[in-house]
Amino acid sequence: MNGSEASVEVNETGKSLPELLPDLYPELRRIAARLLRNERRNHTLQPTALVNEVYLRLASDGAPSWRNEAHLRAAAARAMRFILVDHAKRRRAEKRGRGFRRVTLSLAEAQQGARSDVDLLSLDEALERLAQEEPLKAQVVDLRVFGDYSLDETAEALGISTGSVKRYWISARAWLYRELFGDAG
């Protein structure tokens, strides 16, 4: 290979990131639009820009580490989370505490019939603490909240049973509510 040629890495699917992304792009854009829906009106990050940043992050990671398309989607969901958290941190630094982004723990909303808005930075900090104690539960939350994954999709991405995902999701959600809202939650 000469110096002008770029190396294109492939994973177990036999496809490189540029080959996989066109198939995933519409879904990633839908997820990005859902995540950004609760942002302020003049938010500078748009769904297309968020997906583009996800692509750049995944492409800059060097050799791909995903096992299959579901695992790539999981990596993209995690990248979206980090991009949104970085964006919120920059905004907080600029505005000294105003403009925090709110996210919704979607399954809790559906089960309780009420909206449960959480500051994105608080959720990120709680997820980091959960990851220290229970990494798999934190991954389940990442996929369900930031990746908009179903229970079955989460199970496939993590290589565990749907029943395990359901138990981890219920347990992690309860843990996060205690962390974020104390006994009042």
Backbone as JSON Lines, residues from 0, in Angstrom:
{"i":0,"aa":"M","n":[0.85,-1.17,0.0],"ca":[0.0,0.0,0.0],"c":[0.89,1.22,0.0]}
{"i":1,"aa":"N","n":[0.61,2.18,-0.87],"ca":[1.41,3.39,-0.86],"c":[0.85,4.39,0.14]}
{"i":2,"aa":"G","n":[1.54,5.48,0.37],"ca":[1.17,6.44,1.39],"c":[-0.15,7.13,1.13]}
{"i":3,"aa":"S","n":[-0.65,7.15,-0.1],"ca":[-1.9,7.86,-0.4],"c":[-3.12,6.98,-0.19]}
{"i":4,"aa":"E","n":[-2.93,5.68,-0.01],"ca":[-4.06,4.78,0.18],"c":[-4.37,4.65,1.66]}
{"i":5,"aa":"A","n":[-5.66,4.72,1.98],"ca":[-6.07,4.55,3.38],"c":[-6.39,3.08,3.61]}
{"i":6,"aa":"S","n":[-6.06,2.63,4.79],"ca":[-6.39,1.26,5.16],"c":[-7.85,1.19,5.58]}
{"i":7,"aa":"V","n":[-8.6,0.25,5.07],"ca":[-10.0,0.08,5.43],"c":[-10.12,-1.23,6.19]}
{"i":8,"aa":"E","n":[-10.48,-1.1,7.45],"ca":[-10.6,-2.27,8.31],"c":[-12.0,-2.88,8.15]}
{"i":9,"aa":"V","n":[-12.09,-4.19,8.27],"ca":[-13.37,-4.87,8.23],"c":[-13.52,-5.67,9.52]}
{"i":10,"aa":"N","n":[-14.76,-6.0,9.86],"ca":[-15.02,-6.77,11.06],"c":[-15.54,-8.15,10.67]}
{"i":11,"aa":"E","n":[-16.13,-8.83,11.63],"ca":[-16.6,-10.2,11.38],"c":[-17.71,-10.27,10.35]}
{"i":12,"aa":"T","n":[-18.41,-9.15,10.12],"ca":[-19.45,-9.17,9.09],"c":[-18.83,-9.12,7.7]}
{"i":13,"aa":"G","n":[-17.53,-8.8,7.64],"ca":[-16.85,-8.69,6.37],"c":[-17.05,-7.34,5.71]}
{"i":14,"aa":"K","n":[-17.68,-6.4,6.42],"ca":[-17.95,-5.08,5.87],"c":[-17.22,-4.02,6.68]}
{"i":15,"aa":"S","n":[-16.78,-3.0,5.99],"ca":[-16.13,-1.87,6.67],"c":[-17.21,-0.9,7.15]}
{"i":16,"aa":"L","n":[-16.82,0.04,7.99],"ca":[-17.75,1.04,8.49],"c":[-18.42,1.8,7.34]}
{"i":17,"aa":"P","n":[-17.68,2.25,6.33],"ca":[-18.35,2.95,5.22],"c":[-19.38,2.07,4.49]}
{"i":18,"aa":"E","n":[-19.19,0.76,4.51],"ca":[-20.16,-0.14,3.87],"c":[-21.37,-0.38,4.76]}
{"i":19,"aa":"L","n":[-21.18,-0.39,6.09],"ca":[-22.28,-0.65,7.02],"c":[-23.14,0.58,7.26]}
{"i":20,"aa":"L","n":[-22.53,1.76,7.27],"ca":[-23.25,2.96,7.67],"c":[-24.46,3.3,6.81]}
{"i":21,"aa":"P","n":[-24.43,3.17,5.49],"ca":[-25.63,3.52,4.71],"c":[-26.86,2.74,5.13]}
{"i":22,"aa":"D","n":[-26.7,1.48,5.52],"ca":[-27.84,0.69,5.98],"c":[-28.33,1.16,7.35]}
{"i":23,"aa":"L","n":[-27.42,1.63,8.19],"ca":[-27.77,2.05,9.54],"c":[-28.16,3.52,9.64]}
{"i":24,"aa":"Y","n":[-27.78,4.3,8.64],"ca":[-27.96,5.75,8.72],"c":[-29.41,6.17,9.05]}
{"i":25,"aa":"P","n":[-30.43,5.65,8.36],"ca":[-31.8,6.1,8.67],"c":[-32.19,5.82,10.13]}
{"i":26,"aa":"E","n":[-31.8,4.67,10.64],"ca":[-32.12,4.35,12.03],"c":[-31.35,5.25,12.99]}
{"i":27,"aa":"L","n":[-30.07,5.47,12.72],"ca":[-29.28,6.36,13.59],"c":[-29.83,7.78,13.56]}
{"i":28,"aa":"R","n":[-30.28,8.23,12.4],"ca":[-30.84,9.58,12.3],"c":[-32.14,9.67,13.08]}
{"i":29,"aa":"R","n":[-32.97,8.62,13.04],"ca":[-34.23,8.6,13.8],"c":[-33.94,8.67,15.3]}
{"i":30,"aa":"I","n":[-32.96,7.88,15.74],"ca":[-32.58,7.89,17.16],"c":[-32.05,9.26,17.56]}
{"i":31,"aa":"A","n":[-31.21,9.84,16.71],"ca":[-30.66,11.17,17.0],"c":[-31.78,12.21,17.1]}
{"i":32,"aa":"A","n":[-32.75,12.13,16.19],"ca":[-33.87,13.08,16.23],"c":[-34.66,12.92,17.53]}
{"i":33,"aa":"R","n":[-34.87,11.68,17.96],"ca":[-35.59,11.45,19.22],"c":[-34.81,12.01,20.4]}
{"i":34,"aa":"L","n":[-33.52,11.78,20.43],"ca":[-32.7,12.28,21.53],"c":[-32.65,13.8,21.57]}
{"i":35,"aa":"L","n":[-32.66,14.42,20.41],"ca":[-32.55,15.88,20.34],"c":[-33.91,16.59,20.46]}
{"i":36,"aa":"R","n":[-34.98,15.84,20.42],"ca":[-36.32,16.42,20.47],"c":[-36.54,17.26,21.73]}
{"i":37,"aa":"N","n":[-35.94,16.86,22.84],"ca":[-36.12,17.57,24.1],"c":[-35.14,18.72,24.3]}
{"i":38,"aa":"E","n":[-34.32,18.98,23.3],"ca":[-33.35,20.06,23.4],"c":[-34.03,21.41,23.26]}
{"i":39,"aa":"R","n":[-33.33,22.45,23.66],"ca":[-33.85,23.81,23.49],"c":[-34.0,24.11,22.0]}
{"i":40,"aa":"R","n":[-34.82,25.08,21.66],"ca":[-35.11,25.39,20.26],"c":[-33.88,25.79,19.46]}
{"i":41,"aa":"N","n":[-33.0,26.56,20.06],"ca":[-31.84,27.05,19.32],"c":[-30.62,26.16,19.5]}
{"i":42,"aa":"H","n":[-30.86,24.91,19.76],"ca":[-29.76,23.96,19.95],"c":[-28.93,23.9,18.68]}
{"i":43,"aa":"T","n":[-27.63,23.93,18.83],"ca":[-26.75,23.96,17.66],"c":[-26.49,22.59,17.05]}
{"i":44,"aa":"L","n":[-26.77,21.54,17.77],"ca":[-26.54,20.19,17.26],"c":[-27.84,19.65,16.67]}
{"i":45,"aa":"Q","n":[-27.81,19.27,15.41],"ca":[-28.97,18.74,14.71],"c":[-28.77,17.23,14.51]}
{"i":46,"aa":"P","n":[-29.87,16.49,14.23],"ca":[-29.74,15.02,14.08],"c":[-28.68,14.6,13.06]}
{"i":47,"aa":"T","n":[-28.65,15.25,11.91],"ca":[-27.66,14.88,10.89],"c":[-26.25,15.1,11.41]}
{"i":48,"aa":"A","n":[-26.04,16.23,12.07],"ca":[-24.71,16.53,12.62],"c":[-24.33,15.52,13.7]}
{"i":49,"aa":"L","n":[-25.29,15.11,14.52],"ca":[-25.01,14.13,15.56],"c":[-24.6,12.79,14.93]}
{"i":50,"aa":"V","n":[-25.32,12.35,13.91],"ca":[-24.96,11.09,13.24],"c":[-23.59,11.22,12.58]}
{"i":51,"aa":"N","n":[-23.32,12.36,11.99],"ca":[-22.0,12.56,11.37],"c":[-20.89,12.51,12.41]}
{"i":52,"aa":"E","n":[-21.12,13.1,13.58],"ca":[-20.12,13.03,14.65],"c":[-19.94,11.6,15.14]}
{"i":53,"aa":"V","n":[-21.02,10.84,15.2],"ca":[-20.93,9.43,15.58],"c":[-20.04,8.7,14.58]}
{"i":54,"aa":"Y","n":[-20.27,8.93,13.29],"ca":[-19.46,8.28,12.27],"c":[-17.99,8.64,12.44]}
{"i":55,"aa":"L","n":[-17.71,9.92,12.65],"ca":[-16.32,10.35,12.82],"c":[-15.67,9.69,14.04]}
{"i":56,"aa":"R","n":[-16.43,9.58,15.12],"ca":[-15.88,8.92,16.32],"c":[-15.6,7.45,16.05]}
{"i":57,"aa":"L","n":[-16.55,6.78,15.42],"ca":[-16.35,5.36,15.14],"c":[-15.21,5.14,14.16]}
{"i":58,"aa":"A","n":[-15.11,6.0,13.17],"ca":[-14.06,5.87,12.16],"c":[-12.69,6.18,12.75]}
{"i":59,"aa":"S","n":[-12.63,7.06,13.72],"ca":[-11.34,7.44,14.3],"c":[-10.85,6.44,15.34]}
{"i":60,"aa":"D","n":[-11.69,5.48,15.7],"ca":[-11.29,4.49,16.69],"c":[-10.31,3.46,16.13]}
{"i":61,"aa":"G","n":[-9.93,3.57,14.89],"ca":[-9.0,2.61,14.3],"c":[-9.73,1.36,13.87]}
{"i":62,"aa":"A","n":[-9.15,0.21,14.16],"ca":[-9.76,-1.06,13.76],"c":[-11.09,-1.25,14.48]}
{"i":63,"aa":"P","n":[-12.14,-1.63,13.76],"ca":[-13.45,-1.8,14.39],"c":[-13.43,-2.95,15.4]}
{"i":64,"aa":"S","n":[-14.17,-2.73,16.47],"ca":[-14.21,-3.76,17.5],"c":[-15.59,-4.39,17.62]}
{"i":65,"aa":"W","n":[-16.51,-4.06,16.71],"ca":[-17.84,-4.65,16.81],"c":[-17.86,-6.02,16.16]}
{"i":66,"aa":"R","n":[-18.71,-6.86,16.72],"ca":[-18.81,-8.25,16.26],"c":[-19.78,-8.4,15.09]}
{"i":67,"aa":"N","n":[-20.82,-7.55,15.09],"ca":[-21.86,-7.65,14.07],"c":[-22.58,-6.3,14.0]}
{"i":68,"aa":"E","n":[-23.61,-6.23,13.19],"ca":[-24.33,-4.97,13.02],"c":[-24.97,-4.5,14.32]}
{"i":69,"aa":"A","n":[-25.5,-5.41,15.12],"ca":[-26.11,-5.03,16.4],"c":[-25.06,-4.43,17.33]}
{"i":70,"aa":"H","n":[-23.89,-5.0,17.31],"ca":[-22.81,-4.47,18.16],"c":[-22.36,-3.09,17.67]}
{"i":71,"aa":"L","n":[-22.35,-2.87,16.36],"ca":[-22.03,-1.56,15.81],"c":[-23.09,-0.54,16.23]}
{"i":72,"aa":"R","n":[-24.36,-0.94,16.2],"ca":[-25.43,-0.04,16.64],"c":[-25.24,0.31,18.1]}
{"i":73,"aa":"A","n":[-24.8,-0.64,18.9],"ca":[-24.54,-0.37,20.32],"c":[-23.4,0.63,20.47]}
{"i":74,"aa":"A","n":[-22.35,0.46,19.67],"ca":[-21.23,1.4,19.72],"c":[-21.68,2.79,19.28]}
{"i":75,"aa":"A","n":[-22.57,2.86,18.31],"ca":[-23.09,4.15,17.85],"c":[-23.94,4.81,18.93]}
{"i":76,"aa":"A","n":[-24.75,4.02,19.63],"ca":[-25.58,4.57,20.72],"c":[-24.71,5.14,21.82]}
{"i":77,"aa":"R","n":[-23.67,4.42,22.16],"ca":[-22.75,4.9,23.21],"c":[-22.04,6.17,22.75]}
{"i":78,"aa":"A","n":[-21.65,6.22,21.49],"ca":[-21.01,7.42,20.95],"c":[-21.97,8.6,21.0]}
{"i":79,"aa":"M","n":[-23.26,8.38,20.69],"ca":[-24.24,9.46,20.78],"c":[-24.33,9.99,22.2]}
{"i":80,"aa":"R","n":[-24.35,9.07,23.15],"ca":[-24.4,9.5,24.55],"c":[-23.21,10.4,24.87]}
{"i":81,"aa":"F","n":[-22.02,9.97,24.52],"ca":[-20.83,10.75,24.86],"c":[-20.8,12.09,24.14]}
{"i":82,"aa":"I","n":[-21.25,12.14,22.9],"ca":[-21.3,13.4,22.16],"c":[-22.27,14.36,22.83]}
{"i":83,"aa":"L","n":[-23.46,13.86,23.19],"ca":[-24.45,14.71,23.85],"c":[-23.96,15.19,25.22]}
{"i":84,"aa":"V","n":[-23.29,14.31,25.95],"ca":[-22.75,14.7,27.27],"c":[-21.66,15.74,27.09]}
{"i":85,"aa":"D","n":[-20.77,15.54,26.14],"ca":[-19.72,16.53,25.88],"c":[-20.33,17.87,25.5]}
{"i":86,"aa":"H","n":[-21.35,17.84,24.67],"ca":[-22.02,19.06,24.24],"c":[-22.66,19.76,25.45]}
{"i":87,"aa":"A","n":[-23.33,19.01,26.31],"ca":[-23.96,19.58,27.51],"c":[-22.91,20.15,28.47]}
{"i":88,"aa":"K","n":[-21.79,19.47,28.6],"ca":[-20.72,19.98,29.48],"c":[-20.16,21.29,28.95]}
{"i":89,"aa":"R","n":[-19.95,21.36,27.64],"ca":[-19.45,22.61,27.05],"c":[-20.46,23.74,27.27]}
{"i":90,"aa":"R","n":[-21.72,23.43,27.06],"ca":[-22.76,24.45,27.25],"c":[-22.83,24.87,28.71]}
{"i":91,"aa":"R","n":[-22.73,23.93,29.62],"ca":[-22.77,24.27,31.05],"c":[-21.6,25.16,31.41]}
{"i":92,"aa":"A","n":[-20.45,24.84,30.88],"ca":[-19.27,25.66,31.15],"c":[-19.47,27.07,30.61]}
{"i":93,"aa":"E","n":[-20.09,27.17,29.43],"ca":[-20.33,28.48,28.83],"c":[-21.4,29.26,29.57]}
{"i":94,"aa":"K","n":[-22.43,28.6,30.02],"ca":[-23.58,29.27,30.62],"c":[-23.62,29.18,32.15]}
{"i":95,"aa":"R","n":[-22.61,28.56,32.73],"ca":[-22.52,28.42,34.19],"c":[-23.77,27.8,34.8]}
{"i":96,"aa":"G","n":[-24.16,26.64,34.25],"ca":[-25.23,25.87,34.88],"c":[-26.57,25.92,34.2]}
{"i":97,"aa":"R","n":[-26.79,26.83,33.25],"ca":[-28.1,26.87,32.58],"c":[-28.08,25.96,31.35]}
{"i":98,"aa":"G","n":[-29.26,25.57,30.9],"ca":[-29.38,24.86,29.63],"c":[-29.09,23.37,29.69]}
{"i":99,"aa":"F","n":[-29.22,22.74,30.87],"ca":[-29.01,21.29,30.93],"c":[-30.04,20.61,30.05]}
{"i":100,"aa":"R","n":[-29.65,19.56,29.41],"ca":[-30.54,18.77,28.56],"c":[-31.28,17.77,29.43]}
{"i":101,"aa":"R","n":[-32.54,17.57,29.13],"ca":[-33.36,16.6,29.83],"c":[-33.53,15.37,28.95]}
{"i":102,"aa":"V","n":[-33.46,14.19,29.55],"ca":[-33.75,12.95,28.84],"c":[-34.84,12.23,29.6]}
{"i":103,"aa":"T","n":[-35.49,11.31,28.95],"ca":[-36.58,10.58,29.56],"c":[-36.2,9.11,29.66]}
{"i":104,"aa":"L","n":[-36.38,8.52,30.82],"ca":[-36.2,7.08,30.96],"c":[-37.46,6.44,30.41]}
{"i":105,"aa":"S","n":[-37.44,6.14,29.14],"ca":[-38.63,5.85,28.36],"c":[-39.5,4.72,28.89]}
{"i":106,"aa":"L","n":[-38.93,3.62,29.32],"ca":[-39.76,2.52,29.8],"c":[-40.47,2.91,31.09]}
{"i":107,"aa":"A","n":[-39.79,3.64,31.96],"ca":[-40.41,4.1,33.2],"c":[-41.6,4.98,32.86]}
{"i":108,"aa":"E","n":[-41.47,5.81,31.85],"ca":[-42.54,6.71,31.44],"c":[-43.74,5.89,30.98]}
{"i":109,"aa":"A","n":[-43.49,4.87,30.2],"ca":[-44.58,4.05,29.69],"c":[-45.26,3.28,30.82]}
{"i":110,"aa":"Q","n":[-44.49,2.76,31.75],"ca":[-45.06,1.95,32.82],"c":[-45.76,2.79,33.87]}
{"i":111,"aa":"Q","n":[-45.25,3.98,34.15],"ca":[-45.82,4.8,35.2],"c":[-46.8,5.83,34.66]}
{"i":112,"aa":"G","n":[-46.83,5.99,33.33],"ca":[-47.76,6.93,32.74],"c":[-47.39,8.38,33.01]}
{"i":113,"aa":"A","n":[-46.19,8.64,33.49],"ca":[-45.76,10.0,33.79],"c":[-44.4,10.23,33.2]}
{"i":114,"aa":"R","n":[-44.13,11.47,32.87],"ca":[-42.83,11.84,32.31],"c":[-41.83,11.95,33.44]}
{"i":115,"aa":"S","n":[-40.64,11.39,33.24],"ca":[-39.6,11.42,34.26],"c":[-38.35,12.03,33.65]}
{"i":116,"aa":"D","n":[-38.33,13.36,33.57],"ca":[-37.19,14.04,32.97],"c":[-36.01,14.01,33.92]}
{"i":117,"aa":"V","n":[-34.84,13.81,33.34],"ca":[-33.61,13.73,34.1],"c":[-32.57,14.57,33.37]}
{"i":118,"aa":"D","n":[-31.81,15.33,34.11],"ca":[-30.72,16.09,33.53],"c":[-29.72,15.1,32.93]}
{"i":119,"aa":"L","n":[-29.32,15.32,31.68],"ca":[-28.4,14.41,30.98],"c":[-27.09,14.24,31.74]}
{"i":120,"aa":"L","n":[-26.56,15.32,32.29],"ca":[-25.29,15.21,33.0],"c":[-25.45,14.4,34.28]}
{"i":121,"aa":"S","n":[-26.57,14.57,34.98],"ca":[-26.82,13.77,36.18],"c":[-26.96,12.29,35.82]}
{"i":122,"aa":"L","n":[-27.68,12.02,34.73],"ca":[-27.84,10.65,34.29],"c":[-26.49,10.05,33.9]}
{"i":123,"aa":"D","n":[-25.67,10.81,33.19],"ca":[-24.35,10.32,32.8],"c":[-23.5,10.0,34.03]}
{"i":124,"aa":"E","n":[-23.51,10.88,35.02],"ca":[-22.74,10.62,36.25],"c":[-23.25,9.37,36.96]}
{"i":125,"aa":"A","n":[-24.58,9.23,37.03],"ca":[-25.15,8.04,37.67],"c":[-24.8,6.78,36.87]}
{"i":126,"aa":"L","n":[-24.84,6.86,35.54],"ca":[-24.47,5.71,34.71],"c":[-23.01,5.32,34.89]}
{"i":127,"aa":"E","n":[-22.15,6.3,35.07],"ca":[-20.74,6.01,35.32],"c":[-20.58,5.27,36.65]}
{"i":128,"aa":"R","n":[-21.33,5.69,37.68],"ca":[-21.28,4.99,38.97],"c":[-21.83,3.57,38.83]}
{"i":129,"aa":"L","n":[-22.93,3.43,38.09],"ca":[-23.51,2.1,37.87],"c":[-22.52,1.22,37.12]}
{"i":130,"aa":"A","n":[-21.83,1.78,36.13],"ca":[-20.85,1.01,35.35],"c":[-19.73,0.48,36.24]}
{"i":131,"aa":"Q","n":[-19.38,1.22,37.27],"ca":[-18.35,0.76,38.21],"c":[-18.83,-0.45,39.0]}
{"i":132,"aa":"E","n":[-20.11,-0.44,39.37],"ca":[-20.68,-1.54,40.17],"c":[-21.21,-2.69,39.31]}
{"i":133,"aa":"E","n":[-21.92,-2.34,38.26],"ca":[-22.6,-3.34,37.41],"c":[-22.48,-2.94,35.94]}
{"i":134,"aa":"P","n":[-21.33,-3.23,35.31],"ca":[-21.11,-2.79,33.93],"c":[-22.18,-3.25,32.94]}
{"i":135,"aa":"L","n":[-22.65,-4.46,33.06],"ca":[-23.63,-4.97,32.11],"c":[-24.96,-4.22,32.24]}
{"i":136,"aa":"K","n":[-25.34,-3.89,33.46],"ca":[-26.58,-3.12,33.66],"c":[-26.44,-1.73,33.04]}
{"i":137,"aa":"A","n":[-25.28,-1.12,33.16],"ca":[-25.05,0.2,32.56],"c":[-25.14,0.1,31.04]}
{"i":138,"aa":"Q","n":[-24.63,-0.98,30.47],"ca":[-24.72,-1.16,29.01],"c":[-26.17,-1.32,28.58]}
{"i":139,"aa":"V","n":[-26.95,-2.03,29.38],"ca":[-28.38,-2.2,29.06],"c":[-29.06,-0.83,29.03]}
{"i":140,"aa":"V","n":[-28.77,0.01,30.01],"ca":[-29.37,1.35,30.05],"c":[-28.92,2.16,28.85]}
{"i":141,"aa":"D","n":[-27.64,2.12,28.52],"ca":[-27.13,2.84,27.35],"c":[-27.92,2.47,26.1]}
{"i":142,"aa":"L","n":[-28.1,1.18,25.88],"ca":[-28.77,0.73,24.67],"c":[-30.25,1.07,24.68]}
{"i":143,"aa":"R","n":[-30.9,0.9,25.81],"ca":[-32.34,1.16,25.9],"c":[-32.66,2.65,25.82]}
{"i":144,"aa":"V","n":[-31.88,3.49,26.52],"ca":[-32.18,4.92,26.57],"c":[-31.58,5.66,25.38]}
{"i":145,"aa":"F","n":[-30.3,5.43,25.1],"ca":[-29.6,6.19,24.06],"c":[-29.66,5.51,22.7]}
{"i":146,"aa":"G","n":[-29.88,4.21,22.67],"ca":[-29.93,3.5,21.39],"c":[-31.32,3.16,20.94]}
{"i":147,"aa":"D","n":[-32.32,3.39,21.83],"ca":[-33.71,3.1,21.51],"c":[-33.9,1.62,21.15]}
{"i":148,"aa":"Y","n":[-33.13,0.76,21.82],"ca":[-33.19,-0.68,21.56],"c":[-34.37,-1.31,22.29]}
{"i":149,"aa":"S","n":[-34.95,-2.32,21.66],"ca":[-35.95,-3.15,22.33],"c":[-35.2,-4.12,23.24]}
{"i":150,"aa":"L","n":[-35.95,-4.87,24.04],"ca":[-35.32,-5.89,24.89],"c":[-34.58,-6.92,24.04]}
{"i":151,"aa":"D","n":[-35.22,-7.37,22.96],"ca":[-34.6,-8.37,22.09],"c":[-33.34,-7.84,21.41]}
{"i":152,"aa":"E","n":[-33.39,-6.6,20.93],"ca":[-32.22,-6.01,20.28],"c":[-31.07,-5.84,21.27]}
{"i":153,"aa":"T","n":[-31.41,-5.46,22.5],"ca":[-30.39,-5.31,23.54],"c":[-29.74,-6.65,23.83]}
{"i":154,"aa":"A","n":[-30.56,-7.69,23.94],"ca":[-30.04,-9.03,24.2],"c":[-29.09,-9.46,23.08]}
{"i":155,"aa":"E","n":[-29.49,-9.21,21.84],"ca":[-28.65,-9.59,20.7],"c":[-27.32,-8.83,20.73]}
{"i":156,"aa":"A","n":[-27.4,-7.53,20.99],"ca":[-26.18,-6.71,20.99],"c":[-25.21,-7.13,22.1]}
{"i":157,"aa":"L","n":[-25.75,-7.53,23.24],"ca":[-24.9,-7.89,24.37],"c":[-24.6,-9.39,24.45]}
{"i":158,"aa":"G","n":[-25.27,-10.17,23.62],"ca":[-25.03,-11.61,23.62],"c":[-25.55,-12.31,24.87]}
{"i":159,"aa":"I","n":[-26.67,-11.82,25.41],"ca":[-27.29,-12.43,26.59],"c":[-28.77,-12.67,26.3]}
{"i":160,"aa":"S","n":[-29.46,-13.35,27.19],"ca":[-30.87,-13.66,26.96],"c":[-31.76,-12.44,27.18]}
{"i":161,"aa":"T","n":[-32.91,-12.46,26.54],"ca":[-33.88,-11.38,26.69],"c":[-34.35,-11.31,28.15]}
{"i":162,"aa":"G","n":[-34.51,-12.44,28.79],"ca":[-34.91,-12.46,30.2],"c":[-33.89,-11.77,31.08]}
{"i":163,"aa":"S","n":[-32.61,-11.99,30.81],"ca":[-31.56,-11.32,31.58],"c":[-31.6,-9.81,31.34]}
{"i":164,"aa":"V","n":[-31.81,-9.42,30.09],"ca":[-31.9,-7.98,29.79],"c":[-33.05,-7.36,30.56]}
{"i":165,"aa":"K","n":[-34.17,-8.03,30.57],"ca":[-35.36,-7.51,31.28],"c":[-35.05,-7.33,32.77]}
{"i":166,"aa":"R","n":[-34.43,-8.32,33.38],"ca":[-34.07,-8.22,34.8],"c":[-33.07,-7.1,35.05]}
{"i":167,"aa":"Y","n":[-32.04,-7.02,34.2],"ca":[-31.04,-5.96,34.34],"c":[-31.67,-4.58,34.16]}
{"i":168,"aa":"W","n":[-32.57,-4.45,33.19],"ca":[-33.22,-3.17,32.91],"c":[-34.06,-2.72,34.11]}
{"i":169,"aa":"I","n":[-34.84,-3.62,34.65],"ca":[-35.68,-3.28,35.81],"c":[-34.8,-2.9,37.0]}
{"i":170,"aa":"S","n":[-33.79,-3.67,37.26],"ca":[-32.88,-3.41,38.37],"c":[-32.11,-2.11,38.18]}
{"i":171,"aa":"A","n":[-31.57,-1.91,36.99],"ca":[-30.79,-0.69,36.71],"c":[-31.67,0.55,36.79]}
{"i":172,"aa":"R","n":[-32.87,0.45,36.27],"ca":[-33.79,1.59,36.32],"c":[-34.12,1.96,37.76]}
{"i":173,"aa":"A","n":[-34.36,0.96,38.59],"ca":[-34.64,1.23,40.0],"c":[-33.42,1.86,40.68]}
{"i":174,"aa":"W","n":[-32.24,1.33,40.37],"ca":[-31.0,1.88,40.95],"c":[-30.82,3.34,40.54]}
{"i":175,"aa":"L","n":[-31.03,3.62,39.25],"ca":[-30.88,4.99,38.76],"c":[-31.9,5.94,39.4]}
{"i":176,"aa":"Y","n":[-33.13,5.48,39.57],"ca":[-34.13,6.34,40.22],"c":[-33.73,6.67,41.65]}
{"i":177,"aa":"R","n":[-33.19,5.67,42.36],"ca":[-32.73,5.95,43.73],"c":[-31.57,6.95,43.71]}
{"i":178,"aa":"E","n":[-30.64,6.77,42.76],"ca":[-29.49,7.68,42.66],"c":[-29.94,9.09,42.28]}
{"i":179,"aa":"L","n":[-30.87,9.2,41.36],"ca":[-31.24,10.5,40.83],"c":[-32.29,11.23,41.67]}
{"i":180,"aa":"F","n":[-33.19,10.48,42.29],"ca":[-34.3,11.1,43.0],"c":[-34.35,10.75,44.48]}
{"i":181,"aa":"G","n":[-33.44,9.9,44.94],"ca":[-33.47,9.48,46.35],"c":[-34.71,8.68,46.64]}
{"i":182,"aa":"D","n":[-35.15,8.68,47.86],"ca":[-36.33,7.91,48.25],"c":[-37.62,8.5,47.68]}
{"i":183,"aa":"A","n":[-37.59,9.77,47.32],"ca":[-38.79,10.42,46.76],"c":[-39.13,9.9,45.37]}
{"i":184,"aa":"G","n":[-38.13,9.32,44.67],"ca":[-38.37,8.83,43.3],"c":[-39.09,7.54,43.32]}
